[in-house]
Amino acid sequence: MFIDYYAILEINENSTQEEIKAAFRKQAIKWHPDRNPGIDTTTQMQRINESYLILKDPEARQKFNTEYQRFKVFREQQQGVKQDNQYQQQQQNHYQQQTHSQQENRSKQQERKTEYADYSFTDETLKNWMNNARKQSVDLAKQTIKEFKGMVALGLKEGVKASGIALLGQIIIGFIFLIIFGLAKSCHS
């Protein structure tokens, strides 16, 4: 399966290393689980990490760009055939034209597509590197989740500790006020 790393990071193939790094950060923040409560963003975060692992490495990026050019030609040819077939089908069945908003929605859905199972790699080394990057991104996601759980546990532990100290302080202050109140009452009697 070919994955369009440029589409995932929402950049073009001429982006600089600084632009790639900035796009990675932007997407990582956008899809971070803390910013998307109730939504499983694991796969998206893995794809973002995978994209960055390949595109930040000059040699891997060069191989990816070569394959990416082949992929773009393949997609253009495929779109041309698909459009011809669609046109013939529309003519034969007298389909009504889609409204402008439906066409825009379809374009947006096509733009968001980043994975293509119908494309075969020509560069096996790149394919292996992409598979390794995928594995690393899964491991990174697991590590991030583990660290997040550890931070939550530590936060809870520190919160309980701080609450206990605050409660103990309140008890001591209350006891001191009780003694002062008792002494003041006994002095007035």
N, C-alpha and C positions, 0 to 999 in steps of 0.2 A: 504494500500500500504506500502510495506517495503522499506525503504531507507537505502542504504549502506553508512553510515556516514564515514566509514574508506576510502571508494573509493573517496568520495567527498573531503576529506582532503588529499588524496593521502598518507596515512600512513597505517601501519598494526595494528592489534588488540593488539599487545604487546607494543605499543608505550607508553612512559612515559607521564605524565602530561605536562612536559616541551616540549616534542616533539609535543604533541597535540596543545599546545598554539602556538608554532612556526609554525606549519602547518596551523593553523587557520589564523595567520597573513600573511603568504605567500600567501594563497589562497585569502584572503580578498584584499590584494594589487594587486594580479594578476587579479582579477575580478572586481576591483573597477571601477565605471563608468568613472572616470577621465582618467583611463588608457585604456579605451575601447570606445572612442568616436564613436557615431553612432551605437553602439551595445547595446541592452537592456540586461543588466546583472542583473536585479532585481531578477529574479528567482534563478539564481546561487548564488547571495549574500545571499538570504534568506536561501538557502540550506546550505551554509557555516555557517551562524549564527546558524541555527537549529542543525547542526552537533556538533558545539562547545558547545551549551547549554546542549546537552545530554552527550557528552563525557567528559566534564570537571567536571561533577557531579559524584562522586564515586558510589553512589547508582544507579543512572540512567545508568551509564556505565556498572555496573555489570549486571543489568537486560538486557541491550542491548547486552552485550557479550553472555549471555545465549541464547537469541533469535537469535543472529548472528550465533551461532554454529548450531542451528536448521535450520536456513536459508541456511547455506552452504551445509548441508546434502541434503536439499530439492533441491538446485540448481544442485548439483552433480548428484542426481537421475534424475532430469529433463534433464540434459545434456546427460546423458547416454541413456535415452529413445529417445531423440531428435537425437542423433548420430546414434542409431540403425535404426530409421525411415529414416534418410537421407541415410544411407548406402543401405538399401533395395530399396529406391527410385532410387538411382543411379544405382544399379544393374538392376532393372527392365527397366529403361528408357535409359540405356547406356549413361549416361551423361558424358560429357567430364570433365576431372579434371580441377579445377580452377588453374590459374597461381599462382605462389608463391606470387606475390604482391597482388593479390586479397585476398588470404588467410590472409596475414598480415593486410590488411585494415579491413577485417572482425573481426580479433582478436582485433585490436585497437578499433573498434566500440563497441565490447562486453566489453572491459575493461572500457570504458568510461560510460557504462550504470550504473546508480546508483539507479534507481527506479524500483520496481518490483510489479506490480499489482496482479500477480498470486500467491503471497505468503500470507497465512493467519497466523495472529499472534496467538500465544498460550498464551502470557502474556498481558492481557487486561490493566493492570496498565501501562506497558511500552507503549502500544499503545496510551493510554490517555496522557502520558507524552510527547510522540513524537508529538501528535496533539497540545498540549499546547506549546511545543517548536516551532512548525511551526507558531502558532499564534503570539508568542513572536517575532519570527524572522521577520514576516511581519510588526509588530508594530515597531520593531527596524529599519527596512528598511524605513518605512514611516517617522519615527523620523529623521533618517539620511538625507533623502531628504529634509524634512522641515528645518533642521539645515543648510543644504547646500544652500537652497534658501535664508535663512536668512543671511548667510555669504555673498552670492553674492549681496544681496540688501545692506547690510552694506558696502561692498567693493565699490559698485557703489556710494553710498552716500558719503563715505569718499573720493573716487576718484574725484567726482564732487566738493566737498568741497576743496580738495587740489588743484584742477585745478583752482577753483575760487580764491583762495588765491594767487596762482602763477600768474594768470592773473592780479589780483589787484596789485601785486608786480611789474609786468612788466609795468603796466600803470603808477604807481608812479615813477618808475625809468625813464621811458620815459618822464614824465612830468618834473622831476628834470633835465634831460639832456636838455630839451627844454628851461627851465629857464636859465640854465648855458650857453647854446648856444646863447640865446637871450641877456644875460648880456655881454657875450664876444663880440658879434657883436656890441652892443651899446657902449662898451668901445673903440673899434677900430674906431668908427665913429667920 
